[in-house]
Amino acid sequence: MMASRSSIKHSFVYVFISIIKVLYLANGCGYGDSEYDKPIVIGDKHLAKGKYNAAISAYRLALHKDTLDYVIWARLAKVYSAQGNIGAATTYLRKSAAGFLGAGQNAMDSGNDSLAFVHYSNLLDLDPSNSMAHIFLGDIHNRSGDKRNAISCYLKATKLDSLNYNTWVRLGNVYRQSKDTKRAVDAYKKAIRFNINSHPSYMGLGSIYLARQEFNLAEDYFNTALLVKPDLAEARSALEYINSLKK
């Protein structure tokens, strides 16, 4: 069923109020009155006065200087939304979101989780329904040892995109690390439901049943993991250990 025009309008009002919060928050994207930043400053002034066409022209001029500036894309999304051009607004929203995700990933790859956290948080201010931002924030919390907030982020992601099996694997891992094996088993099984070749899920289940000394079940899951990924050394080691216990 298609959303009503009023619900679409309400959604965009919320999103673009949120954009205001992030326009000046992205690292390295604050703008002043330098020669380089003049088109952006001019565009902001036109936008504030409701001169939308003039604002668009200024922002597009700024994009000529930096075609990958995702904060300017957010500004263009805002002005197009104000014009009622929902198609263009949606396009620039998506481009801006991709920019925040890319910046966050680059920060994580360089080991700067604090900066990545800022990028993903800014993206969620822009678009609270972005499931990937919730997942990556969960990863950051998990790496810092904050299992409670990691679980919270992953659960939000599953509500937004329940078919992403990788999120269920992440949840299973955190639950297992937190000794909540019942929820871990449920999460791993959901991951397998959405991707029968999810070898991390079989490994997780095998580890849980091995710890419970339910060796037959553990063996089945480790063998299944090897069927999916034959070079899985951890599964082979686990099976060797189980066989040693049976002697």
C-alpha positions as CSV (number, residue, x, y, z in Angstrom):
1,M,0.0,0.0,0.0
2,M,1.4,3.4,-1.0
3,A,1.9,6.0,1.7
4,S,-0.5,8.9,1.7
5,R,0.7,12.3,0.5
6,S,0.2,13.7,4.1
7,S,2.3,10.9,5.6
8,I,5.1,11.5,3.0
9,K,5.0,15.2,3.8
10,H,5.2,14.6,7.5
11,S,8.2,12.3,7.0
12,F,10.1,14.9,5.0
13,V,9.3,17.6,7.5
14,Y,10.9,15.5,10.3
15,V,13.9,14.6,8.2
16,F,14.7,18.1,7.1
17,I,14.3,19.5,10.5
18,S,16.9,16.9,11.5
19,I,19.2,18.0,8.6
20,I,19.6,21.4,10.3
21,K,21.3,19.6,13.2
22,V,23.9,17.9,11.0
23,L,24.7,20.6,8.4
24,Y,27.5,22.0,10.6
25,L,28.4,18.9,12.6
26,A,30.2,16.7,10.1
27,N,33.9,16.7,10.7
28,G,35.7,19.1,8.4
29,C,32.6,20.4,7.0
30,G,32.1,23.7,8.9
31,Y,31.8,26.7,6.5
32,G,33.0,30.2,7.0
33,D,33.4,33.3,4.8
34,S,36.5,32.2,2.9
35,E,36.5,32.5,-0.9
36,Y,36.1,28.8,-1.2
37,D,33.0,28.8,1.0
38,K,31.2,31.8,-0.4
39,P,28.7,29.9,-2.6
40,I,27.7,27.8,0.4
41,V,27.2,30.9,2.6
42,I,25.3,32.6,-0.2
43,G,23.1,29.5,-0.7
44,D,22.3,29.4,3.1
45,K,21.3,33.0,3.0
46,H,19.0,32.5,0.0
47,L,17.5,29.4,1.6
48,A,16.8,31.3,4.8
49,K,14.9,33.9,2.8
50,G,12.9,31.3,0.8
51,K,14.7,32.0,-2.5
52,Y,15.0,28.4,-3.4
53,N,16.1,28.6,-7.0
54,A,18.9,31.0,-6.0
55,A,19.9,28.7,-3.2
56,I,20.0,25.7,-5.5
57,S,22.2,27.6,-8.0
58,A,24.6,28.6,-5.2
59,Y,24.8,25.0,-3.8
60,R,25.4,23.6,-7.3
61,L,28.2,26.1,-7.7
62,A,29.7,24.8,-4.5
63,L,29.4,21.2,-5.7
64,H,31.6,22.2,-8.7
65,K,34.4,22.8,-6.2
66,D,33.7,19.6,-4.3
67,T,31.4,17.1,-6.0
68,L,31.5,14.7,-3.1
69,D,30.5,17.0,-0.3
70,Y,27.7,15.1,1.4
71,V,26.8,18.0,3.6
72,I,26.0,20.1,0.6
73,W,23.9,17.2,-0.8
74,A,21.9,17.4,2.5
75,R,21.4,21.2,1.9
76,L,20.2,20.5,-1.7
77,A,17.8,17.8,-0.3
78,K,16.4,20.4,2.1
79,V,15.8,23.1,-0.5
80,Y,14.3,20.6,-3.0
81,S,12.0,19.4,-0.2
82,A,11.0,23.0,0.6
83,Q,10.1,23.4,-3.1
84,G,8.0,20.3,-3.1
85,N,10.3,18.4,-5.4
86,I,10.2,15.1,-3.5
87,G,12.0,13.1,-6.2
88,A,15.1,15.4,-6.2
89,A,15.0,15.6,-2.4
90,T,15.0,11.9,-2.0
91,T,17.9,11.5,-4.5
92,Y,20.1,13.9,-2.6
93,L,19.0,12.5,0.8
94,R,20.3,9.1,-0.4
95,K,23.5,10.6,-1.7
96,S,24.1,12.4,1.5
97,A,23.4,9.3,3.6
98,A,25.9,7.3,1.4
99,G,28.5,10.1,2.1
100,F,28.1,9.8,5.8
101,L,28.3,6.0,5.6
102,G,31.5,6.2,3.5
103,A,33.1,8.8,5.9
104,G,32.2,6.6,8.9
105,Q,33.6,3.5,7.2
106,N,36.9,5.3,6.4
107,A,37.2,6.4,10.0
108,M,36.6,2.9,11.2
109,D,39.1,1.5,8.8
110,S,41.7,3.9,10.1
111,G,40.9,2.9,13.7
112,N,39.2,6.2,14.6
113,D,36.0,4.8,16.1
114,S,35.2,8.2,17.8
115,L,35.1,10.0,14.5
116,A,33.1,7.1,12.9
117,F,30.6,7.4,15.8
118,V,30.1,11.1,15.0
119,H,29.5,10.4,11.3
120,Y,27.0,7.6,12.0
121,S,25.2,9.7,14.7
122,N,24.9,12.6,12.3
123,L,23.5,10.3,9.6
124,L,20.8,9.1,12.1
125,D,20.0,12.7,12.8
126,L,19.5,13.0,9.1
127,D,17.7,9.7,8.5
128,P,16.7,7.7,11.7
129,S,15.6,4.8,9.5
130,N,19.0,4.1,8.1
131,S,19.6,0.5,9.4
132,M,23.3,0.4,8.4
133,A,24.1,3.4,10.6
134,H,22.5,1.5,13.5
135,I,24.6,-1.6,12.7
136,F,27.9,0.2,12.5
137,L,27.1,2.1,15.8
138,G,26.4,-1.3,17.3
139,D,29.8,-2.5,16.0
140,I,31.5,0.5,17.7
141,H,29.8,-0.2,21.0
142,N,30.6,-3.9,20.8
143,R,34.3,-3.2,20.1
144,S,34.4,-0.9,23.1
145,G,32.9,-3.6,25.3
146,D,29.5,-1.9,25.7
147,K,27.4,-5.0,24.9
148,R,24.1,-3.4,26.2
149,N,24.2,-0.6,23.7
150,A,25.5,-2.8,20.9
151,I,22.5,-5.1,21.4
152,S,20.2,-2.0,21.4
153,C,21.6,-0.8,18.1
154,Y,21.4,-4.2,16.4
155,L,17.8,-4.7,17.5
156,K,16.9,-1.3,16.0
157,A,18.5,-2.4,12.8
158,T,16.5,-5.7,12.7
159,K,13.3,-3.8,13.1
160,L,14.2,-1.6,10.1
161,D,15.6,-4.4,8.0
162,S,14.7,-7.9,9.4
163,L,16.0,-9.7,6.3
164,N,19.7,-8.7,6.8
165,Y,21.1,-11.9,8.1
166,N,24.4,-10.3,9.1
167,T,22.6,-8.2,11.7
168,W,21.2,-11.4,13.3
169,V,24.7,-12.9,13.3
170,R,26.0,-9.9,15.1
171,L,23.2,-10.2,17.6
172,G,23.9,-13.8,18.1
173,N,27.6,-13.1,18.8
174,V,26.9,-10.4,21.3
175,Y,24.3,-12.5,23.1
176,R,26.7,-15.4,23.2
177,Q,29.5,-13.2,24.6
178,S,27.0,-12.0,27.2
179,K,26.1,-15.6,28.2
180,D,22.5,-15.1,27.0
181,T,22.6,-18.4,25.0
182,K,18.8,-18.7,24.5
183,R,18.7,-15.4,22.6
184,A,21.9,-16.2,20.9
185,V,20.5,-19.5,19.5
186,D,17.3,-17.6,18.4
187,A,19.4,-15.0,16.6
188,Y,21.7,-17.5,14.8
189,K,18.7,-19.5,13.7
190,K,17.1,-16.4,12.2
191,A,20.3,-15.6,10.4
192,I,20.2,-19.1,8.9
193,R,16.5,-18.7,7.9
194,F,17.5,-15.7,5.8
195,N,20.8,-17.2,4.5
196,I,21.2,-20.9,4.7
197,N,24.9,-20.5,4.0
198,S,25.6,-18.3,7.1
199,H,28.6,-20.3,8.3
200,P,29.2,-17.9,11.3
201,S,25.8,-18.9,12.6
202,Y,26.6,-22.6,12.4
203,M,29.9,-21.9,14.2
204,G,28.1,-19.9,16.9
205,L,25.5,-22.6,17.4
206,G,28.3,-25.3,17.5
207,S,30.2,-23.3,20.1
208,I,27.1,-22.9,22.3
209,Y,26.2,-26.6,22.2
210,L,29.9,-27.6,22.7
211,A,29.9,-25.5,25.9
212,R,26.8,-27.3,27.0
213,Q,28.5,-30.6,26.3
214,E,25.8,-31.5,23.8
215,F,28.4,-33.0,21.6
216,N,26.2,-34.5,18.9
217,L,24.4,-31.2,18.2
218,A,27.7,-29.3,18.3
219,E,29.2,-31.8,15.8
220,D,26.3,-31.4,13.4
221,Y,26.6,-27.6,13.4
222,F,30.4,-27.7,12.9
223,N,30.1,-30.2,10.1
224,T,27.4,-28.0,8.4
225,A,29.8,-25.0,8.8
226,L,32.4,-27.0,6.9
227,L,30.0,-27.9,4.2
228,V,29.5,-24.2,3.6
229,K,33.1,-23.2,4.0
230,P,35.5,-26.2,3.7
231,D,38.6,-24.3,4.7
232,L,37.2,-23.3,8.1
233,A,40.0,-24.2,10.5
234,E,38.1,-23.4,13.6
235,A,35.4,-25.9,12.7
236,R,38.0,-28.6,12.1
237,S,39.7,-27.9,15.4
238,A,36.3,-28.1,17.2
239,L,35.5,-31.4,15.6
240,E,38.9,-32.8,16.5
241,Y,38.3,-31.8,20.1
242,I,34.9,-33.4,20.2
243,N,36.3,-36.7,18.7
244,S,39.1,-36.6,21.4
245,L,36.4,-36.5,24.1
246,K,34.7,-39.5,22.6
247,K,37.7,-41.8,22.9
